[in-house]
Amino acid sequence: MIRSKKNEFDTACESIAHIIPALMNIPYEIKEKATEIRLKTGQAIRVRCNDTYYVLQTTFTMQMAKECIEAFCRYSMHNYEKDIANGFITLKGGHRAGFCGTAVYTDSKISYIKNINSVNIRIAREHIGCAEFLSELFKTDRVKGLLIAGKPLSGKTTLLRDLCRIIGEKYRLSIIDERNEISACYDGICQLSSGNLSDVFTGFDKKDGIERAIRTMSPDYVVLDELGADVESIRNLMNCGVGVILTAHAHTEKELLNNNAIRQLKEIEALSHIALISDKANGLIDKIIRICI
């Protein structure tokens, strides 16, 4: 049975409720369906509910943007310089505030973003039980490596998180949460469930996270959200007897199998299973591809 918490919207808005009080007065049925809160200077505030928008009679201003960023940073901007440079801040409850503005470069890297003019609050929702079907693989098959593939916003991370919650009761998982989207750590505490035997590496890039996981946590599986680690790092995992679980963008099976990075993983025999999410229903597995290795 799939369950979801009911208070996510209010928690996501908690830090800026005093700046935009109208957010707290939105009808409950809108809050329950909301996926994003889009704030753009000079325009009315919009709450996205799947493919429709609920429009508030409140115009977002540059002053509001400045105050919101300060509130997201808990009025300690210097403690969030890296997050601001990366373009997002993780909020209490695992929600995320992304933003855009003018990039400031130092030594060919973005060191800060100023004049922030758009903010997008993505509401994190745990769908407890959505990966029950997928977790059955780990009971019936020898899963050497699993890839969860689907189009953008198809529910890959939601499925991955719930899979970690389930199999993380049996297997030791090292979750390389580069962008803090799986467990959503806040003050060092995971806001979203990811399994009692799971260890979370937050903010590490994939290569560094994999190396440290192998050295320090003796995992059964390393978990990566989004295919981005170099093939050599994953090969090292295999040589240590560690499996990999990861996600990748793909609209169709043909697109999936034509992806060069995925072909490389198949060539080094890193994958035993690929789960393809339906393009008609988010989070629903359309097909399991078993790879002979």
C-alpha atoms as an extended CHARMM CRD file, in Angstrom:
* protein
*
       293  EXT
         1         1  MET       CA              0.0000000000        0.0000000000        0.0000000000  PROA      1               0.0000000000
         2         2  ILE       CA              1.4440000000        3.3810000000       -1.0290000000  PROA      2               0.0000000000
         3         3  ARG       CA              1.2880000000        6.0780000000        1.6370000000  PROA      3               0.0000000000
         4         4  SER       CA              2.3020000000        9.7340000000        1.5740000000  PROA      4               0.0000000000
         5         5  LYS       CA              2.5430000000       12.3170000000        4.3370000000  PROA      5               0.0000000000
         6         6  LYS       CA             -0.1050000000       15.0620000000        4.3130000000  PROA      6               0.0000000000
         7         7  ASN       CA              1.7130000000       18.0810000000        5.7490000000  PROA      7               0.0000000000
         8         8  GLU       CA              4.4990000000       18.4860000000        3.1670000000  PROA      8               0.0000000000
         9         9  PHE       CA              3.2510000000       21.7800000000        1.7100000000  PROA      9               0.0000000000
        10        10  ASP       CA              3.1140000000       23.6460000000        5.0240000000  PROA      10              0.0000000000
        11        11  THR       CA              6.5380000000       22.2920000000        6.0310000000  PROA      11              0.0000000000
        12        12  ALA       CA              8.0190000000       23.4340000000        2.7030000000  PROA      12              0.0000000000
        13        13  CYS       CA              6.6430000000       26.9640000000        3.2790000000  PROA      13              0.0000000000
        14        14  GLU       CA              7.3970000000       27.1550000000        6.9870000000  PROA      14              0.0000000000
        15        15  SER       CA             10.5330000000       29.3020000000        6.7250000000  PROA      15              0.0000000000
        16        16  ILE       CA              8.9100000000       31.9210000000        4.4410000000  PROA      16              0.0000000000
        17        17  ALA       CA              5.3600000000       31.9640000000        5.8310000000  PROA      17              0.0000000000
        18        18  HSD       CA              6.0140000000       35.3710000000        7.4350000000  PROA      18              0.0000000000
        19        19  ILE       CA              7.2070000000       36.7420000000        4.0810000000  PROA      19              0.0000000000
        20        20  ILE       CA              4.3940000000       35.3120000000        1.9330000000  PROA      20              0.0000000000
        21        21  PRO       CA              1.5120000000       34.5780000000        4.3390000000  PROA      21              0.0000000000
        22        22  ALA       CA             -0.8580000000       33.9030000000        1.4120000000  PROA      22              0.0000000000
        23        23  LEU       CA              0.8740000000       30.5360000000        0.8960000000  PROA      23              0.0000000000
        24        24  MET       CA             -0.5260000000       29.2390000000        4.1660000000  PROA      24              0.0000000000
        25        25  ASN       CA             -4.0920000000       30.1610000000        3.1600000000  PROA      25              0.0000000000
        26        26  ILE       CA             -4.2050000000       28.0180000000        0.0230000000  PROA      26              0.0000000000
        27        27  PRO       CA             -7.0510000000       25.4580000000        0.0110000000  PROA      27              0.0000000000
        28        28  TYR       CA             -6.1280000000       22.0820000000        1.4640000000  PROA      28              0.0000000000
        29        29  GLU       CA             -6.9720000000       20.1930000000       -1.7320000000  PROA      29              0.0000000000
        30        30  ILE       CA             -4.4160000000       22.3230000000       -3.6130000000  PROA      30              0.0000000000
        31        31  LYS       CA             -1.7510000000       21.8010000000       -0.9440000000  PROA      31              0.0000000000
        32        32  GLU       CA             -2.3120000000       18.0660000000       -1.0940000000  PROA      32              0.0000000000
        33        33  LYS       CA             -1.6560000000       17.9120000000       -4.8650000000  PROA      33              0.0000000000
        34        34  ALA       CA              1.0670000000       20.5720000000       -5.0920000000  PROA      34              0.0000000000
        35        35  THR       CA              4.4430000000       19.5650000000       -6.5230000000  PROA      35              0.0000000000
        36        36  GLU       CA              6.1340000000       22.9760000000       -6.8640000000  PROA      36              0.0000000000
        37        37  ILE       CA              5.7910000000       26.5750000000       -5.7400000000  PROA      37              0.0000000000
        38        38  ARG       CA              7.0850000000       28.8780000000       -8.4750000000  PROA      38              0.0000000000
        39        39  LEU       CA              8.1290000000       32.3920000000       -7.4600000000  PROA      39              0.0000000000
        40        40  LYS       CA              9.2290000000       34.7730000000      -10.2180000000  PROA      40              0.0000000000
        41        41  THR       CA              9.8160000000       38.4690000000       -9.6680000000  PROA      41              0.0000000000
        42        42  GLY       CA              7.1860000000       40.6870000000      -11.2090000000  PROA      42              0.0000000000
        43        43  GLN       CA              4.7070000000       37.8470000000      -11.6020000000  PROA      43              0.0000000000
        44        44  ALA       CA              1.9390000000       36.2450000000       -9.5790000000  PROA      44              0.0000000000
        45        45  ILE       CA              2.9690000000       33.3090000000       -7.4010000000  PROA      45              0.0000000000
        46        46  ARG       CA              1.9800000000       29.9610000000       -8.9310000000  PROA      46              0.0000000000
        47        47  VAL       CA              1.5290000000       26.5710000000       -7.2830000000  PROA      47              0.0000000000
        48        48  ARG       CA              1.9660000000       23.6710000000       -9.6670000000  PROA      48              0.0000000000
        49        49  CYS       CA             -0.3440000000       20.6830000000       -9.3010000000  PROA      49              0.0000000000
        50        50  ASN       CA              0.8180000000       18.1620000000      -11.9140000000  PROA      50              0.0000000000
        51        51  ASP       CA              0.0360000000       19.9080000000      -15.2220000000  PROA      51              0.0000000000
        52        52  THR       CA             -2.1180000000       22.7460000000      -13.8780000000  PROA      52              0.0000000000
        53        53  TYR       CA             -1.3620000000       25.8710000000      -11.8440000000  PROA      53              0.0000000000
        54        54  TYR       CA             -3.1190000000       27.5430000000       -8.9390000000  PROA      54              0.0000000000
        55        55  VAL       CA             -2.4090000000       31.2800000000       -9.1970000000  PROA      55              0.0000000000
        56        56  LEU       CA             -2.2330000000       33.4710000000       -6.0930000000  PROA      56              0.0000000000
        57        57  GLN       CA             -3.2360000000       37.1280000000       -6.0770000000  PROA      57              0.0000000000
        58        58  THR       CA              0.2430000000       37.9720000000       -4.7770000000  PROA      58              0.0000000000
        59        59  THR       CA              3.0570000000       39.3660000000       -6.9340000000  PROA      59              0.0000000000
        60        60  PHE       CA              6.5750000000       38.2000000000       -6.0930000000  PROA      60              0.0000000000
        61        61  THR       CA              9.1120000000       41.0360000000       -5.7600000000  PROA      61              0.0000000000
        62        62  MET       CA             12.9130000000       41.3230000000       -5.6630000000  PROA      62              0.0000000000
        63        63  GLN       CA             12.6570000000       42.2750000000       -1.9880000000  PROA      63              0.0000000000
        64        64  MET       CA             10.6650000000       39.0980000000       -1.3220000000  PROA      64              0.0000000000
        65        65  ALA       CA             13.3090000000       37.0910000000       -3.1920000000  PROA      65              0.0000000000
        66        66  LYS       CA             16.0770000000       38.5710000000       -1.0340000000  PROA      66              0.0000000000
        67        67  GLU       CA             14.1310000000       37.8910000000        2.1690000000  PROA      67              0.0000000000
        68        68  CYS       CA             13.2690000000       34.3190000000        1.0980000000  PROA      68              0.0000000000
        69        69  ILE       CA             16.9050000000       33.4280000000        0.3950000000  PROA      69              0.0000000000
        70        70  GLU       CA             17.9180000000       34.8350000000        3.7830000000  PROA      70              0.0000000000
        71        71  ALA       CA             15.1750000000       32.7960000000        5.4530000000  PROA      71              0.0000000000
        72        72  PHE       CA             16.1610000000       29.6040000000        3.5910000000  PROA      72              0.0000000000
        73        73  CYS       CA             19.7180000000       30.1690000000        4.8820000000  PROA      73              0.0000000000
        74        74  ARG       CA             18.3840000000       30.7220000000        8.4060000000  PROA      74              0.0000000000
        75        75  TYR       CA             19.9370000000       34.1990000000        8.3040000000  PROA      75              0.0000000000
        76        76  SER       CA             23.4940000000       32.8230000000        8.0950000000  PROA      76              0.0000000000
        77        77  MET       CA             24.2690000000       33.3540000000        4.4220000000  PROA      77              0.0000000000
        78        78  HSD       CA             27.9870000000       32.5660000000        4.8370000000  PROA      78              0.0000000000
        79        79  ASN       CA             27.1040000000       29.0360000000        5.9910000000  PROA      79              0.0000000000
        80        80  TYR       CA             25.2520000000       28.4120000000        2.7150000000  PROA      80              0.0000000000
        81        81  GLU       CA             27.7150000000       29.8630000000        0.2000000000  PROA      81              0.0000000000
        82        82  LYS       CA             28.3470000000       26.4720000000       -1.4370000000  PROA      82              0.0000000000
        83        83  ASP       CA             24.6120000000       25.7420000000       -1.6400000000  PROA      83              0.0000000000
        84        84  ILE       CA             23.9170000000       29.1470000000       -3.1770000000  PROA      84              0.0000000000
        85        85  ALA       CA             26.6960000000       28.5850000000       -5.7380000000  PROA      85              0.0000000000
        86        86  ASN       CA             25.1270000000       25.2060000000       -6.5790000000  PROA      86              0.0000000000
        87        87  GLY       CA             21.7520000000       26.8760000000       -7.0690000000  PROA      87              0.0000000000
        88        88  PHE       CA             19.6660000000       25.1440000000       -4.4230000000  PROA      88              0.0000000000
        89        89  ILE       CA             19.1320000000       24.8410000000       -0.6770000000  PROA      89              0.0000000000
        90        90  THR       CA             17.6920000000       21.7980000000        1.1000000000  PROA      90              0.0000000000
        91        91  LEU       CA             14.9200000000       22.7870000000        3.5080000000  PROA      91              0.0000000000
        92        92  LYS       CA             13.5430000000       21.1590000000        6.6210000000  PROA      92              0.0000000000
        93        93  GLY       CA             11.4970000000       18.1250000000        5.6670000000  PROA      93              0.0000000000
        94        94  GLY       CA             13.6440000000       17.3910000000        2.6190000000  PROA      94              0.0000000000
        95        95  HSD       CA             12.0870000000       20.0210000000        0.3820000000  PROA      95              0.0000000000
        96        96  ARG       CA             14.2940000000       21.9910000000       -1.9870000000  PROA      96              0.0000000000
        97        97  ALA       CA             14.4760000000       25.6330000000       -2.9630000000  PROA      97              0.0000000000
        98        98  GLY       CA             16.1530000000       26.1180000000       -6.3350000000  PROA      98              0.0000000000
        99        99  PHE       CA             16.8620000000       29.5460000000       -7.7500000000  PROA      99              0.0000000000
       100       100  CYS       CA             18.4400000000       31.4530000000      -10.6000000000  PROA      100             0.0000000000
       101       101  GLY       CA             19.9630000000       34.8690000000      -11.0710000000  PROA      101             0.0000000000
       102       102  THR       CA             23.3660000000       36.2660000000      -12.0980000000  PROA      102             0.0000000000
       103       103  ALA       CA             26.3630000000       33.9330000000      -11.8220000000  PROA      103             0.0000000000
       104       104  VAL       CA             29.6190000000       35.1580000000      -10.3010000000  PROA      104             0.0000000000
       105       105  TYR       CA             32.6640000000       33.1780000000      -11.4980000000  PROA      105             0.0000000000
       106       106  THR       CA             35.9510000000       32.6940000000       -9.6470000000  PROA      106             0.0000000000
       107       107  ASP       CA             38.7330000000       30.6340000000      -11.2740000000  PROA      107             0.0000000000
       108       108  SER       CA             36.3380000000       29.3520000000      -13.9630000000  PROA      108             0.0000000000
       109       109  LYS       CA             33.8360000000       28.0830000000      -11.3850000000  PROA      109             0.0000000000
       110       110  ILE       CA             30.5940000000       29.6010000000      -10.1280000000  PROA      110             0.0000000000
       111       111  SER       CA             31.3410000000       30.9570000000       -6.6620000000  PROA      111             0.0000000000
       112       112  TYR       CA             28.0550000000       32.7360000000       -6.0080000000  PROA      112             0.0000000000
       113       113  ILE       CA             24.6860000000       33.6770000000       -7.5360000000  PROA      113             0.0000000000
       114       114  LYS       CA             23.5230000000       37.2500000000       -7.0500000000  PROA      114             0.0000000000
       115       115  ASN       CA             20.3850000000       39.1740000000       -8.0570000000  PROA      115             0.0000000000
       116       116  ILE       CA             18.2490000000       36.0810000000       -7.5390000000  PROA      116             0.0000000000
       117       117  ASN       CA             14.9900000000       36.6590000000       -9.4220000000  PROA      117             0.0000000000
       118       118  SER       CA             13.2760000000       33.2520000000       -9.5430000000  PROA      118             0.0000000000
       119       119  VAL       CA             12.7430000000       30.6360000000       -6.8610000000  PROA      119             0.0000000000
       120       120  ASN       CA             11.2410000000       27.1830000000       -7.2920000000  PROA      120             0.0000000000
       121       121  ILE       CA             10.3370000000       25.2030000000       -4.1810000000  PROA      121             0.0000000000
       122       122  ARG       CA             10.0580000000       21.5070000000       -5.0120000000  PROA      122             0.0000000000
       123       123  ILE       CA              7.8800000000       19.6700000000       -2.5140000000  PROA      123             0.0000000000
       124       124  ALA       CA              9.3770000000       16.3410000000       -1.4890000000  PROA      124             0.0000000000
       125       125  ARG       CA              6.8250000000       13.5830000000       -1.0890000000  PROA      125             0.0000000000
       126       126  GLU       CA              7.6000000000       10.1190000000        0.2110000000  PROA      126             0.0000000000
       127       127  HSD       CA              5.4390000000        7.4870000000       -1.4200000000  PROA      127             0.0000000000
       128       128  ILE       CA              5.9530000000        4.6730000000        1.0480000000  PROA      128             0.0000000000
       129       129  GLY       CA              5.4940000000        1.3210000000       -0.6690000000  PROA      129             0.0000000000
       130       130  CYS       CA              5.8700000000        2.4400000000       -4.3020000000  PROA      130             0.0000000000
       131       131  ALA       CA              8.9690000000        0.2410000000       -4.7490000000  PROA      131             0.0000000000
       132       132  GLU       CA              7.5170000000       -2.9390000000       -3.2240000000  PROA      132             0.0000000000
       133       133  PHE       CA              7.2940000000       -4.5860000000       -6.6530000000  PROA      133             0.0000000000
       134       134  LEU       CA             10.8460000000       -3.6000000000       -7.5390000000  PROA      134             0.0000000000
       135       135  SER       CA             12.2030000000       -4.8430000000       -4.1970000000  PROA      135             0.0000000000
       136       136  GLU       CA             10.9680000000       -8.3490000000       -5.0460000000  PROA      136             0.0000000000
       137       137  LEU       CA             13.9490000000       -8.6130000000       -7.4150000000  PROA      137             0.0000000000
       138       138  PHE       CA             16.2480000000       -8.6980000000       -4.4240000000  PROA      138             0.0000000000
       139       139  LYS       CA             14.3450000000      -11.6680000000       -3.0060000000  PROA      139             0.0000000000
       140       140  THR       CA             14.1170000000      -13.7950000000       -6.1500000000  PROA      140             0.0000000000
       141       141  ASP       CA             17.1190000000      -12.8440000000       -8.3230000000  PROA      141             0.0000000000
       142       142  ARG       CA             20.7990000000      -12.2520000000       -7.7690000000  PROA      142             0.0000000000
       143       143  VAL       CA             20.9190000000       -8.5260000000       -8.4510000000  PROA      143             0.0000000000
       144       144  LYS       CA             24.4490000000       -7.5360000000       -9.3740000000  PROA      144             0.0000000000
       145       145  GLY       CA             23.4930000000       -4.0900000000      -10.5980000000  PROA      145             0.0000000000
       146       146  LEU       CA             20.1430000000       -2.3320000000      -11.1040000000  PROA      146             0.0000000000
       147       147  LEU       CA             19.4090000000        0.6730000000      -13.3020000000  PROA      147             0.0000000000
       148       148  ILE       CA             16.0900000000        2.5410000000      -12.9030000000  PROA      148             0.0000000000
       149       149  ALA       CA             15.3810000000        4.4810000000      -16.1030000000  PROA      149             0.0000000000
       150       150  GLY       CA             12.6300000000        6.9140000000      -17.0650000000  PROA      150             0.0000000000
       151       151  LYS       CA             11.9170000000       10.3330000000      -18.4930000000  PROA      151             0.0000000000
       152       152  PRO       CA             12.4900000000       13.4880000000      -16.3810000000  PROA      152             0.0000000000
       153       153  LEU       CA              9.9610000000       13.8470000000      -13.5290000000  PROA      153             0.0000000000
       154       154  SER       CA              8.8440000000       10.2310000000      -13.9520000000  PROA      154             0.0000000000
       155       155  GLY       CA              9.4900000000        9.3480000000      -10.2990000000  PROA      155             0.0000000000
       156       156  LYS       CA             12.9540000000        7.7780000000      -10.5580000000  PROA      156             0.0000000000
       157       157  THR       CA             14.2730000000        9.3060000000       -7.3370000000  PROA      157             0.0000000000
       158       158  THR       CA             11.0380000000        8.5560000000       -5.4670000000  PROA      158             0.0000000000
       159       159  LEU       CA             11.2830000000        4.8950000000       -6.5080000000  PROA      159             0.0000000000
       160       160  LEU       CA             14.9840000000        4.7650000000       -5.6860000000  PROA      160             0.0000000000
       161       161  ARG       CA             14.4130000000        6.2260000000       -2.2170000000  PROA      161             0.0000000000
       162       162  ASP       CA             11.6550000000        3.7600000000       -1.3790000000  PROA      162             0.0000000000
       163       163  LEU       CA             13.7440000000        0.8780000000       -2.7110000000  PROA      163             0.0000000000
       164       164  CYS       CA             16.5530000000        1.9530000000       -0.3640000000  PROA      164             0.0000000000
       165       165  ARG       CA             14.0720000000        2.0780000000        2.5120000000  PROA      165             0.0000000000
       166       166  ILE       CA             12.9790000000       -1.5120000000        1.8340000000  PROA      166             0.0000000000
       167       167  ILE       CA             16.2170000000       -3.3080000000        0.9520000000  PROA      167             0.0000000000
       168       168  GLY       CA             18.1650000000       -1.1350000000        3.4000000000  PROA      168             0.0000000000
       169       169  GLU       CA             16.7300000000       -3.3480000000        6.1350000000  PROA      169             0.0000000000
       170       170  LYS       CA             18.7000000000       -6.3200000000        4.7540000000  PROA      170             0.0000000000
       171       171  TYR       CA             21.6310000000       -4.9610000000        2.7460000000  PROA      171             0.0000000000
       172       172  ARG       CA             24.2930000000       -2.4240000000        3.6760000000  PROA      172             0.0000000000
       173       173  LEU       CA             23.7980000000        0.5260000000        1.3280000000  PROA      173             0.0000000000
       174       174  SER       CA             26.1420000000        3.4650000000        0.7600000000  PROA      174             0.0000000000
       175       175  ILE       CA             24.0430000000        6.2540000000       -0.7620000000  PROA      175             0.0000000000
       176       176  ILE       CA             26.1540000000        8.8230000000       -2.6220000000  PROA      176             0.0000000000
       177       177  ASP       CA             23.6660000000       11.6780000000       -2.3490000000  PROA      177             0.0000000000
       178       178  GLU       CA             25.5810000000       14.2580000000       -4.3620000000  PROA      178             0.0000000000
       179       179  ARG       CA             22.7140000000       16.7410000000       -4.6030000000  PROA      179             0.0000000000
       180       180  ASN       CA             20.9950000000       15.7190000000       -1.3600000000  PROA      180             0.0000000000
       181       181  GLU       CA             17.8700000000       14.4910000000       -3.1680000000  PROA      181             0.0000000000
       182       182  ILE       CA             17.5590000000       10.9300000000       -1.8470000000  PROA      182             0.0000000000
       183       183  SER       CA             17.7530000000       11.2930000000        1.9280000000  PROA      183             0.0000000000
       184       184  ALA       CA             17.5860000000       15.1150000000        2.0840000000  PROA      184             0.0000000000
       185       185  CYS       CA             19.8510000000       15.6170000000        5.0970000000  PROA      185             0.0000000000
       186       186  TYR       CA             19.0900000000       18.7060000000        7.1660000000  PROA      186             0.0000000000
       187       187  ASP       CA             21.4340000000       19.5160000000       10.0600000000  PROA      187             0.0000000000
       188       188  GLY       CA             22.9470000000       16.0670000000        9.5250000000  PROA      188             0.0000000000
       189       189  ILE       CA             19.6340000000       14.2470000000        9.9690000000  PROA      189             0.0000000000
       190       190  CYS       CA             18.0090000000       12.4240000000        7.0510000000  PROA      190             0.0000000000
       191       191  GLN       CA             14.5560000000       13.8970000000        6.4950000000  PROA      191             0.0000000000
       192       192  LEU       CA             13.3830000000       11.0730000000        4.2160000000  PROA      192             0.0000000000
       193       193  SER       CA             13.4600000000        7.3300000000        4.9150000000  PROA      193             0.0000000000
       194       194  SER       CA             16.2820000000        5.4130000000        3.2400000000  PROA      194             0.0000000000
       195       195  GLY       CA             16.7640000000        2.2240000000        5.2940000000  PROA      195             0.0000000000
       196       196  ASN       CA             18.2750000000        1.3950000000        8.6710000000  PROA      196             0.0000000000
       197       197  LEU       CA             21.4110000000       -0.1430000000        7.1460000000  PROA      197             0.0000000000
       198       198  SER       CA             21.9340000000        2.7530000000        4.7530000000  PROA      198             0.0000000000
       199       199  ASP       CA             24.8180000000        5.2130000000        5.1440000000  PROA      199             0.0000000000
       200       200  VAL       CA             24.4840000000        8.5670000000        3.3950000000  PROA      200             0.0000000000
       201       201  PHE       CA             27.3540000000       10.5160000000        1.8210000000  PROA      201             0.0000000000
       202       202  THR       CA             25.9640000000       14.0150000000        1.2700000000  PROA      202             0.0000000000
       203       203  GLY       CA             27.6410000000       16.5440000000       -1.0210000000  PROA      203             0.0000000000
       204       204  PHE       CA             30.3460000000       14.1410000000       -2.2370000000  PROA      204             0.0000000000
       205       205  ASP       CA             30.8010000000       13.8950000000       -5.9660000000  PROA      205             0.0000000000
       206       206  LYS       CA             30.2040000000       10.3740000000       -7.2230000000  PROA      206             0.0000000000
       207       207  LYS       CA             33.8590000000        9.4100000000       -7.7180000000  PROA      207             0.0000000000
       208       208  ASP       CA             34.9660000000       10.5750000000       -4.2470000000  PROA      208             0.0000000000
       209       209  GLY       CA             31.8430000000        9.1320000000       -2.6200000000  PROA      209             0.0000000000
       210       210  ILE       CA             32.3870000000        5.7110000000       -4.1840000000  PROA      210             0.0000000000
       211       211  GLU       CA             36.0340000000        5.6120000000       -3.1070000000  PROA      211             0.0000000000
       212       212  ARG       CA             35.2120000000        6.5340000000        0.4920000000  PROA      212             0.0000000000
       213       213  ALA       CA             32.2930000000        4.1240000000        0.6590000000  PROA      213             0.0000000000
       214       214  ILE       CA             34.5250000000        1.2200000000       -0.3960000000  PROA      214             0.0000000000
       215       215  ARG       CA             37.2160000000        2.1830000000        2.1050000000  PROA      215             0.0000000000
       216       216  THR       CA             35.0520000000        2.9220000000        5.1070000000  PROA      216             0.0000000000
       217       217  MET       CA             31.5610000000        1.4010000000        5.0710000000  PROA      217             0.0000000000
       218       218  SER       CA             31.8820000000       -2.0930000000        3.4850000000  PROA      218             0.0000000000
       219       219  PRO       CA             28.6410000000       -1.7600000000        1.4940000000  PROA      219             0.0000000000
       220       220  ASP       CA             26.7640000000       -4.5080000000       -0.3140000000  PROA      220             0.0000000000
       221       221  TYR       CA             25.5130000000       -1.8850000000       -2.7970000000  PROA      221             0.0000000000
       222       222  VAL       CA             26.4490000000        1.6820000000       -3.6800000000  PROA      222             0.0000000000
       223       223  VAL       CA             23.4450000000        3.8290000000       -4.6630000000  PROA      223             0.0000000000
       224       224  LEU       CA             23.7320000000        6.7170000000       -7.1500000000  PROA      224             0.0000000000
       225       225  ASP       CA             20.9760000000        9.0940000000       -8.2480000000  PROA      225             0.0000000000
       226       226  GLU       CA             21.6190000000        9.8580000000      -11.9130000000  PROA      226             0.0000000000
       227       227  LEU       CA             24.2150000000        8.0980000000      -14.0170000000  PROA      227             0.0000000000
       228       228  GLY       CA             27.2690000000       10.3250000000      -13.7740000000  PROA      228             0.0000000000
       229       229  ALA       CA             30.0780000000        8.3280000000      -12.2120000000  PROA      229             0.0000000000
       230       230  ASP       CA             32.9080000000        7.3630000000      -14.5150000000  PROA      230             0.0000000000
       231       231  VAL       CA             32.9540000000        3.7540000000      -15.6240000000  PROA      231             0.0000000000
       232       232  GLU       CA             36.2900000000        3.1360000000      -13.9060000000  PROA      232             0.0000000000
       233       233  SER       CA             34.8160000000        4.0040000000      -10.4970000000  PROA      233             0.0000000000
       234       234  ILE       CA             31.9890000000        1.5220000000      -11.0450000000  PROA      234             0.0000000000
       235       235  ARG       CA             34.4720000000       -1.0770000000      -12.2640000000  PROA      235             0.0000000000
       236       236  ASN       CA             36.3280000000       -0.6350000000       -8.9540000000  PROA      236             0.0000000000
       237       237  LEU       CA             33.0670000000       -1.3400000000       -7.1320000000  PROA      237             0.0000000000
       238       238  MET       CA             32.6680000000       -4.5960000000       -9.0100000000  PROA      238             0.0000000000
       239       239  ASN       CA             36.2530000000       -5.6270000000       -8.3010000000  PROA      239             0.0000000000
       240       240  CYS       CA             35.4770000000       -5.2190000000       -4.5990000000  PROA      240             0.0000000000
       241       241  GLY       CA             32.3470000000       -7.3680000000       -4.8760000000  PROA      241             0.0000000000
       242       242  VAL       CA             30.0080000000       -4.3940000000       -4.4400000000  PROA      242             0.0000000000
       243       243  GLY       CA             26.8390000000       -3.9690000000       -6.5140000000  PROA      243             0.0000000000
       244       244  VAL       CA             25.4730000000       -0.7050000000       -7.9050000000  PROA      244             0.0000000000
       245       245  ILE       CA             21.9490000000        0.7310000000       -7.9640000000  PROA      245             0.0000000000
       246       246  LEU       CA             21.4330000000        3.8970000000      -10.0060000000  PROA      246             0.0000000000
       247       247  THR       CA             19.0540000000        5.9350000000      -12.1650000000  PROA      247             0.0000000000
       248       248  ALA       CA             19.2490000000        7.4010000000      -15.6650000000  PROA      248             0.0000000000
       249       249  HSD       CA             17.1250000000        9.4570000000      -18.0570000000  PROA      249             0.0000000000
       250       250  ALA       CA             15.5150000000        7.5310000000      -20.9320000000  PROA      250             0.0000000000
       251       251  HSD       CA             12.1020000000        7.9120000000      -22.5590000000  PROA      251             0.0000000000
       252       252  THR       CA             12.0090000000        4.5320000000      -24.3030000000  PROA      252             0.0000000000
       253       253  GLU       CA             13.7720000000        1.1680000000      -24.2810000000  PROA      253             0.0000000000
       254       254  LYS       CA             15.4140000000        2.0300000000      -27.6140000000  PROA      254             0.0000000000
       255       255  GLU       CA             16.7520000000        5.3090000000      -26.2420000000  PROA      255             0.0000000000
       256       256  LEU       CA             17.9210000000        3.4790000000      -23.1420000000  PROA      256             0.0000000000
       257       257  LEU       CA             19.8720000000        0.8330000000      -25.0480000000  PROA      257             0.0000000000
       258       258  ASN       CA             21.4030000000        3.4540000000      -27.3710000000  PROA      258             0.0000000000
       259       259  ASN       CA             22.7720000000        5.4590000000      -24.4360000000  PROA      259             0.0000000000
       260       260  ASN       CA             26.5620000000        5.2950000000      -24.6250000000  PROA      260             0.0000000000
       261       261  ALA       CA             27.1190000000        5.3830000000      -20.8400000000  PROA      261             0.0000000000
       262       262  ILE       CA             24.6120000000        2.5730000000      -20.3110000000  PROA      262             0.0000000000
       263       263  ARG       CA             26.2700000000        0.5410000000      -23.0710000000  PROA      263             0.0000000000
       264       264  GLN       CA             29.5850000000        0.9410000000      -21.2600000000  PROA      264             0.0000000000
       265       265  LEU       CA             28.0580000000       -0.3220000000      -18.0140000000  PROA      265             0.0000000000
       266       266  LYS       CA             26.7030000000       -3.3430000000      -19.8760000000  PROA      266             0.0000000000
       267       267  GLU       CA             30.1050000000       -3.9780000000      -21.4520000000  PROA      267             0.0000000000
       268       268  ILE       CA             31.8240000000       -4.1490000000      -18.0700000000  PROA      268             0.0000000000
       269       269  GLU       CA             28.9230000000       -6.3060000000      -16.7950000000  PROA      269             0.0000000000
       270       270  ALA       CA             27.9420000000       -3.8450000000      -14.0810000000  PROA      270             0.0000000000
       271       271  LEU       CA             24.1840000000       -4.3110000000      -14.6490000000  PROA      271             0.0000000000
       272       272  SER       CA             22.0650000000       -7.4170000000      -14.2580000000  PROA      272             0.0000000000
       273       273  HSD       CA             18.6640000000       -5.6890000000      -14.3470000000  PROA      273             0.0000000000
       274       274  ILE       CA             17.1330000000       -2.5410000000      -15.8800000000  PROA      274             0.0000000000
       275       275  ALA       CA             13.7400000000       -1.2590000000      -14.6720000000  PROA      275             0.0000000000
       276       276  LEU       CA             12.0290000000        1.0060000000      -17.2110000000  PROA      276             0.0000000000
       277       277  ILE       CA              9.3770000000        3.3880000000      -15.8500000000  PROA      277             0.0000000000
       278       278  SER       CA              6.1930000000        3.7340000000      -17.8910000000  PROA      278             0.0000000000
       279       279  ASP       CA              5.8800000000        6.9120000000      -19.9360000000  PROA      279             0.0000000000
       280       280  LYS       CA              2.1410000000        6.8810000000      -19.2140000000  PROA      280             0.0000000000
       281       281  ALA       CA              2.1550000000        6.6780000000      -15.4020000000  PROA      281             0.0000000000
       282       282  ASN       CA              4.8300000000        8.1730000000      -13.1490000000  PROA      282             0.0000000000
       283       283  GLY       CA              6.4920000000        5.7200000000      -10.8060000000  PROA      283             0.0000000000
       284       284  LEU       CA              4.9660000000        2.6500000000      -12.4640000000  PROA      284             0.0000000000
       285       285  ILE       CA              7.4560000000        0.0570000000      -13.7190000000  PROA      285             0.0000000000
       286       286  ASP       CA              6.6110000000       -0.7860000000      -17.3190000000  PROA      286             0.0000000000
       287       287  LYS       CA              9.2550000000       -3.4370000000      -17.9210000000  PROA      287             0.0000000000
       288       288  ILE       CA             12.0980000000       -5.3020000000      -16.2150000000  PROA      288             0.0000000000
       289       289  ILE       CA             14.9800000000       -6.1300000000      -18.5590000000  PROA      289             0.0000000000
       290       290  ARG       CA             17.2130000000       -8.9600000000      -17.3510000000  PROA      290             0.0000000000
       291       291  ILE       CA             20.7270000000       -8.8570000000      -18.7180000000  PROA      291             0.0000000000
       292       292  CYS       CA             22.7160000000      -12.0620000000      -19.0970000000  PROA      292             0.0000000000
       293       293  ILE       CA             26.1150000000      -11.6070000000      -17.4550000000  PROA      293             0.0000000000
